[in-house]
Amino acid sequence: MEARARELLPQVLLTLLSLIQAIALEGLWSRAGESAYLYQGGTVALAGWLQVTAIVLGILLVWLQYTTLMIRYQWVPTIRDSIFPYAIGLLEFGAIDLLGPGYAAMWMAAMASVYLVAAWAAYDIRARAENGTDGGAPAERAQIALRYSVAAVVAQLALACGLALSGGYGGLEAAAFGTVALLIAIQTWLLHIGGAGPRGLGASDG
């Protein structure tokens, strides 16, 4: 049964996550189509499109992270492996609902939460796979990856606090959202060159 679980569950998890990410993209498409401020020009529209870009990149990054983990590792699955995709999906849906003026700080906090849960899922899977067991001390590289993730989350929460104090929706928000999009793009690049998962969502080997 253990060998069968090692073989089959990763495929099930990847299929489940793919469905959740597809639903998130559909929800984002609908929300963007209903948001008139995105088509009015100016810094408000720029900030909005940067939010949309960050969410799309985040969805892509989570899917790529899970794909590389499933291809590279085998581990003894537990019930929490089935919970993580739903948790990530719910947080992504929350970030989509918080798009637009008036919710900049909450959106930033939601994106940080997506990042943290995805990082914890990668840490949990990789640590168990590298230890060759469902228990024991987490592998060193997995611990390093989680520390990078915590630092990134702290930075995003600091940006959220700054946006909460600003009380607007324009140039400052566009800069903050662009920073998040750039951070996610860098993670995707690290995933590409590392082959084992990006720093922050899973440490790279390179």
Order of alpha helices (4+ residues) and beta strands (2+ residues): alpha-alpha-alpha-alpha-alpha-alpha
